[in-house]
Amino acid sequence: MRVDAITLFPGMIDSPLSESIVGRAREEGFLELGFFNPRDFTDDRHRTVDDKPYGGGTGMVMMAEPVYRALKKARKRNSFVILLTPKGRRFDQALALELAKKKHLIFICGHYEGIDERVTPLADMELSIGDYVLTGGEPAAVAVIDAVARLIPGVLKKEDATVNETFAGGLLEAPHYTRPVVWRGNKVPETLLSGNHKLIAEWRSSRAQELTAATIRRQL
Protein backbone atom coordinates (compact mmCIF):
# COMPACT_ATOMS: atom_id res chain seq x y z
CA MET A 1 0.00 0.00 0.00
CA ARG A 2 1.06 3.56 -0.72
CA VAL A 3 0.15 6.29 1.78
CA ASP A 4 0.92 9.97 1.27
CA ALA A 5 0.33 12.82 3.68
CA ILE A 6 -0.09 16.46 2.78
CA THR A 7 1.34 18.13 5.85
CA LEU A 8 3.37 21.10 7.01
CA PHE A 9 5.10 18.87 9.57
CA PRO A 10 6.14 15.52 8.00
CA GLY A 11 8.20 14.56 11.04
CA MET A 12 5.09 14.41 13.21
CA ILE A 13 3.97 11.45 11.08
CA ASP A 14 7.22 9.95 9.85
CA SER A 15 8.86 9.55 13.25
CA PRO A 16 6.16 7.59 15.14
CA LEU A 17 5.48 5.44 12.09
CA SER A 18 9.15 4.44 11.85
CA GLU A 19 8.97 2.22 14.93
CA SER A 20 7.58 -1.20 15.86
CA ILE A 21 5.21 -3.07 13.52
CA VAL A 22 4.56 -0.20 11.11
CA GLY A 23 8.26 0.59 10.91
CA ARG A 24 8.96 -3.03 9.95
CA ALA A 25 6.12 -2.92 7.43
CA ARG A 26 7.83 0.02 5.76
CA GLU A 27 11.22 -1.69 5.81
CA GLU A 28 9.77 -4.86 4.30
CA GLY A 29 7.88 -3.05 1.57
CA PHE A 30 4.31 -3.66 2.72
CA LEU A 31 3.78 0.06 3.30
CA GLU A 32 5.27 2.98 1.40
CA LEU A 33 4.89 6.34 3.12
CA GLY A 34 5.47 9.70 1.43
CA PHE A 35 4.98 13.38 2.20
CA PHE A 36 4.01 16.52 0.32
CA ASN A 37 4.60 19.79 2.14
CA PRO A 38 2.36 22.66 0.97
CA ARG A 39 5.28 25.03 1.57
CA ASP A 40 6.97 23.42 -1.42
CA PHE A 41 4.07 24.52 -3.62
CA THR A 42 4.10 28.25 -2.92
CA ASP A 43 5.33 31.10 -5.13
CA ASP A 44 6.59 33.71 -2.65
CA ARG A 45 10.01 33.77 -1.03
CA HIS A 46 8.49 33.37 2.44
CA ARG A 47 6.75 30.14 1.37
CA THR A 48 3.49 31.44 2.83
CA VAL A 49 0.83 28.79 3.49
CA ASP A 50 -1.57 30.58 5.86
CA ASP A 51 -3.39 33.87 6.28
CA LYS A 52 -5.91 35.64 8.52
CA PRO A 53 -9.50 34.34 8.36
CA TYR A 54 -12.15 36.38 6.56
CA GLY A 55 -14.70 37.72 9.02
CA GLY A 56 -12.11 37.99 11.77
CA GLY A 57 -11.19 35.60 14.55
CA THR A 58 -8.12 34.24 16.24
CA GLY A 59 -5.44 32.16 14.60
CA MET A 60 -4.51 31.59 11.00
CA VAL A 61 -6.10 29.48 8.25
CA MET A 62 -4.19 27.34 5.76
CA MET A 63 -4.60 28.67 2.22
CA ALA A 64 -6.32 26.53 -0.38
CA GLU A 65 -3.86 26.91 -3.29
CA PRO A 66 -0.72 25.32 -1.75
CA VAL A 67 -2.81 22.39 -0.48
CA TYR A 68 -4.47 22.02 -3.90
CA ARG A 69 -1.11 21.98 -5.68
CA ALA A 70 0.33 19.42 -3.24
CA LEU A 71 -2.72 17.20 -3.68
CA LYS A 72 -2.54 17.51 -7.46
CA LYS A 73 1.07 16.32 -7.33
CA ALA A 74 0.31 13.42 -4.98
CA ARG A 75 -2.91 12.19 -6.55
CA LYS A 76 -3.01 9.21 -8.88
CA ARG A 77 -5.83 7.42 -10.68
CA ASN A 78 -6.47 5.00 -7.79
CA SER A 79 -5.96 7.51 -4.95
CA PHE A 80 -8.47 7.81 -2.12
CA VAL A 81 -8.21 11.23 -0.47
CA ILE A 82 -9.04 11.70 3.21
CA LEU A 83 -9.44 15.11 4.83
CA LEU A 84 -8.91 14.89 8.58
CA THR A 85 -11.48 17.13 10.25
CA PRO A 86 -13.63 17.14 13.43
CA LYS A 87 -16.78 17.18 11.29
CA GLY A 88 -15.87 14.00 9.45
CA ARG A 89 -17.07 10.42 9.74
CA ARG A 90 -15.99 8.83 13.02
CA PHE A 91 -13.10 6.42 12.53
CA ASP A 92 -13.59 2.84 13.75
CA GLN A 93 -12.29 -0.67 13.10
CA ALA A 94 -14.83 -1.34 10.37
CA LEU A 95 -13.57 1.69 8.46
CA ALA A 96 -9.96 0.63 9.06
CA LEU A 97 -10.76 -2.68 7.35
CA GLU A 98 -12.38 -0.80 4.48
CA LEU A 99 -9.42 1.54 4.02
CA ALA A 100 -6.94 -1.35 4.18
CA LYS A 101 -8.33 -2.53 0.83
CA LYS A 102 -7.32 0.70 -0.90
CA LYS A 103 -4.17 0.85 -3.03
CA HIS A 104 -3.31 4.48 -2.34
CA LEU A 105 -4.43 6.71 0.52
CA ILE A 106 -3.77 10.44 0.75
CA PHE A 107 -4.29 12.25 4.05
CA ILE A 108 -4.76 16.01 4.11
CA CYS A 109 -3.62 17.32 7.48
CA GLY A 110 -4.81 20.71 8.61
CA HIS A 111 -3.00 22.87 11.12
CA TYR A 112 -3.50 26.16 12.93
CA GLU A 113 -7.25 26.93 12.71
CA GLY A 114 -7.74 24.50 9.83
CA ILE A 115 -7.82 24.66 6.04
CA ASP A 116 -9.79 26.95 3.75
CA GLU A 117 -13.19 25.24 3.41
CA ARG A 118 -12.91 25.28 -0.40
CA VAL A 119 -10.45 22.39 -0.15
CA THR A 120 -13.14 20.08 1.30
CA PRO A 121 -14.73 19.06 -2.05
CA LEU A 122 -11.34 17.76 -3.21
CA ALA A 123 -11.48 14.91 -0.68
CA ASP A 124 -13.25 11.58 -1.09
CA MET A 125 -13.93 11.39 2.64
CA GLU A 126 -13.91 13.63 5.69
CA LEU A 127 -12.65 11.73 8.72
CA SER A 128 -12.52 12.35 12.47
CA ILE A 129 -10.91 10.27 15.23
CA GLY A 130 -12.97 11.80 18.03
CA ASP A 131 -14.50 14.86 19.62
CA TYR A 132 -11.45 16.67 20.95
CA VAL A 133 -8.96 19.24 19.70
CA LEU A 134 -5.48 18.32 18.47
CA THR A 135 -2.63 20.57 17.36
CA GLY A 136 -3.29 19.46 13.80
CA GLY A 137 -4.28 16.57 11.60
CA GLU A 138 -0.93 14.84 11.92
CA PRO A 139 -1.59 12.90 15.17
CA ALA A 140 -4.92 11.79 13.72
CA ALA A 141 -3.18 10.63 10.55
CA VAL A 142 -0.73 8.58 12.63
CA ALA A 143 -3.59 6.83 14.44
CA VAL A 144 -5.45 6.00 11.25
CA ILE A 145 -2.38 4.88 9.31
CA ASP A 146 -1.29 2.67 12.22
CA ALA A 147 -4.72 1.02 12.43
CA VAL A 148 -4.88 0.48 8.67
CA ALA A 149 -1.28 -0.66 8.15
CA ARG A 150 -1.51 -3.58 10.56
CA LEU A 151 -4.43 -4.93 8.50
CA ILE A 152 -2.37 -5.13 5.30
CA PRO A 153 -1.81 -8.84 4.52
CA GLY A 154 1.66 -9.91 5.60
CA VAL A 155 2.26 -7.08 8.09
CA LEU A 156 1.27 -9.21 11.10
CA LYS A 157 3.01 -12.55 10.89
CA LYS A 158 0.22 -14.59 12.49
CA GLU A 159 -2.59 -14.98 9.97
CA ASP A 160 -5.34 -14.81 12.62
CA ALA A 161 -3.79 -11.89 14.53
CA THR A 162 -6.38 -9.40 13.29
CA VAL A 163 -9.35 -11.71 13.73
CA ASN A 164 -9.50 -12.42 17.46
CA GLU A 165 -8.81 -8.94 18.76
CA THR A 166 -10.54 -5.84 20.07
CA PHE A 167 -13.56 -4.74 18.00
CA ALA A 168 -13.56 -7.91 15.91
CA GLY A 169 -17.25 -8.70 15.63
CA GLY A 170 -18.04 -5.39 17.31
CA LEU A 171 -16.75 -6.50 20.72
CA LEU A 172 -13.90 -5.45 22.94
CA GLU A 173 -11.26 -8.11 23.47
CA ALA A 174 -11.27 -10.30 26.57
CA PRO A 175 -8.56 -9.61 29.20
CA HIS A 176 -5.10 -11.11 28.73
CA TYR A 177 -2.76 -12.62 31.34
CA THR A 178 0.79 -13.98 31.30
CA ARG A 179 3.37 -15.29 33.78
CA PRO A 180 3.51 -15.48 36.75
CA VAL A 181 0.29 -17.25 37.68
CA VAL A 182 0.11 -15.20 40.89
CA TRP A 183 1.25 -11.59 40.83
CA ARG A 184 1.08 -9.54 44.04
CA GLY A 185 -1.74 -11.69 45.33
CA ASN A 186 -3.73 -11.61 42.10
CA LYS A 187 -4.16 -14.95 40.35
CA VAL A 188 -4.86 -15.69 36.70
CA PRO A 189 -8.48 -16.94 36.25
CA GLU A 190 -8.63 -20.72 36.69
CA THR A 191 -10.36 -21.25 33.36
CA LEU A 192 -7.31 -19.94 31.47
CA LEU A 193 -5.12 -22.45 33.33
CA SER A 194 -7.41 -25.40 32.66
CA GLY A 195 -6.17 -26.31 29.19
CA ASN A 196 -9.80 -26.81 28.14
CA HIS A 197 -10.00 -24.86 24.88
CA LYS A 198 -13.79 -24.98 24.74
CA LEU A 199 -14.15 -23.49 28.22
CA ILE A 200 -11.47 -20.90 27.50
CA ALA A 201 -13.24 -19.82 24.30
CA GLU A 202 -16.54 -19.53 26.19
CA TRP A 203 -14.88 -17.54 28.98
CA ARG A 204 -13.29 -15.12 26.52
CA SER A 205 -16.56 -14.67 24.63
CA SER A 206 -18.47 -14.02 27.85
CA ARG A 207 -15.90 -11.55 29.19
CA ALA A 208 -15.77 -9.72 25.83
CA GLN A 209 -19.53 -9.26 25.89
CA GLU A 210 -19.48 -8.10 29.52
CA LEU A 211 -16.69 -5.58 28.92
CA THR A 212 -18.36 -4.22 25.79
CA ALA A 213 -21.71 -3.80 27.55
CA ALA A 214 -20.06 -2.08 30.53
CA THR A 215 -18.16 0.29 28.26
CA ILE A 216 -21.31 1.21 26.33
CA ARG A 217 -23.13 1.94 29.62
CA ARG A 218 -20.32 4.27 30.72
CA GLN A 219 -20.49 6.18 27.44
CA LEU A 220 -24.24 6.78 27.60
N, C-alpha and C positions, 0 to 999 in steps of 0.2 A: 504494500500500500504506500502511496505517496501522500504526505500531508504537508501543506504549506500554511504559514501564518503571515498575515499582513499585520505588522506590529512595529511600533516605535522602539520597542525594547526586546529584541530577540533573545537576549541572555536570560530574561525572566522565564522563557519557555525552554530554551536549549539546555540550560544547566540542569534543572530537575529531571528532564527527560533523557539525561545522559547516564543515569544511574540505574542499577537494579535490572529488573526484567525488561523494561522499555529500552534501556541502554543496550542490553544484549540484543534485543530485537533489531535495533539500528545497526549494530556491529555485524549481525548475521544476515542483514539484507531483507528482513521481513518488513521493516518500516524505514522509509526514507523521509527525512524531515528537512524542510527548507524554509527560508524566511525572505520576505520582501518588505523593506522598510520604506514607508511613504516619504521619508526625507530624501531618499534617492530618486524621487520622481517629482522634485520641485524645480523651479526655474530661477529662483532668486539666490543670491550668494549666502543668505542666512538660512537657507533650506527650511523655510517657514511652512509649518504643517497645521497651525492652529490660529484662531483669531477670536475676537470678542463676539459673544452671541448677539444676534439681532433682538431687539426688545429689552436689552439689558439683562443683568444678572451676574452672579459671581462665576469665576472660572473662565476657562477657554474651551472652545469647541474645535474639534479636528475638522479641517476643511475637506470638502468632498473630492476635489480634483486629484490631490496626491494619492488618496485611497483608491480612486477610480483607476488611475494609471497603474498603480501597483497590482490591482486585481486584474486588469487587462493583461499585464505581463505574466501573471501567475496562472491565469485560467486556461484550461484546455477543453477539448470537446467533452470529455467525461468527468469534468470537475463538478463537485457539489459544494456550493458556497454557503458557509454558516456565519451569520452575524451574531456575535455574542452580545446579548442585551437583556436587561431585567424584564422586558416585556415579551420575551420570547417563550417558546414552548419549554416546559420544565423537563430537564434532562433526567432520564432514568435508565435502568438496565435494558429495558425493551428497546429504547432508542439506541443505546450503545450497540446492541446486536444488529440493528438495522443499519447503522452507520458503518459497522465493520464489514459490510458487504460492498461498500463503495470502493472504487479504484483510486479516487483522488479527492481528498477533502481540503478545502481552503477555509481557514478561520480568519475572520476580520475582527481584530481586537481594538476596541475603543480605548481611549485614555482621557484624562482630564474630565470634562463634563460630558464626554461622549463624542459621537460623530454626527456631522451634518445629516439630518434626517433624509436628505435626498439620495443618500447611499443605500438606504434600506431596500428599495426595489431591486437592487443588483444581487441580493442574496437569495438563495433557494430556501433558506430556513432561518428564522430568528430563534435563538436558543438561550435559555437561562439555566443556571445551576442552582438557583435559590433566591429567596427574598432577603438579600442583604447587599451591602455596598462594598465593592472591592476597589482597589486602586486603579484597576483597569481590566480589560478582557483577558490579559495574559494568564493570571492564575486559573481562570475558568477554562481557558484553552488547555492548560496542563491537565486539569482534572478530566476533561472530556477525552483528550488524546490518550491519556493513561488507561481509562476505562475501555476505550475502543481497541487500542493496540494489543491488549492482552487477549482479545477475542480473535485476533488474526490467526488462522490455522498455522501451527508450528511454533508460535511464540511461547506458549506453555507446553512443556515437554510431555506432561501427562494428558492423554487425549480427553479424559473425563474431568479435567481440572475446572472447566468453566460450567460444568453441568450441575454438580452437587455443591453449590455455593450460595452465598447470600443473594436473595432476590430471584434465584432460579425458581420458576413456578410461582413467582409473586410472594415468596416467603423469605423471611430472614433465615440465616443459617443457624443451625443448632450450635450450642457451645462446644468448644474444643478443650481438650486436656492433654497433657503430656507428663513425662516423668518429673518428679517422683510421684508415687501413688498418693502419699500423704505429704502435704506442704503446709507447714505452720498450722497444723491441726485440721486442715481441710482436705478431705479425701475425694478422690475421683469417684463419680457415681458407679455403683456396683455393676450396673448393666453394661457399662463400657469395658469392664474387666472380665465379663462372663465368657467372651469368645463366641457367644451365640449371635450370629450375624442377623438373624431375623428379629430378635429382641432389640438389638442395637439399632437397626433400621427403624423399628417402630418407635423407639425412644427418641431418636433424632427427629423423626417426623412430628411426634407429639410436641417436643420442645420447640421446634421451629414454628409450629402453629401458635403455641402459647406466647412466645416472644413477639411474634408478628401482631397478634391481637392486643397484647399489652402496649406495644409501641403505638399502634393506631389509636388506642384509648387515650394515651398521653398527648397525642397530637390534636385531638378533637377539642 
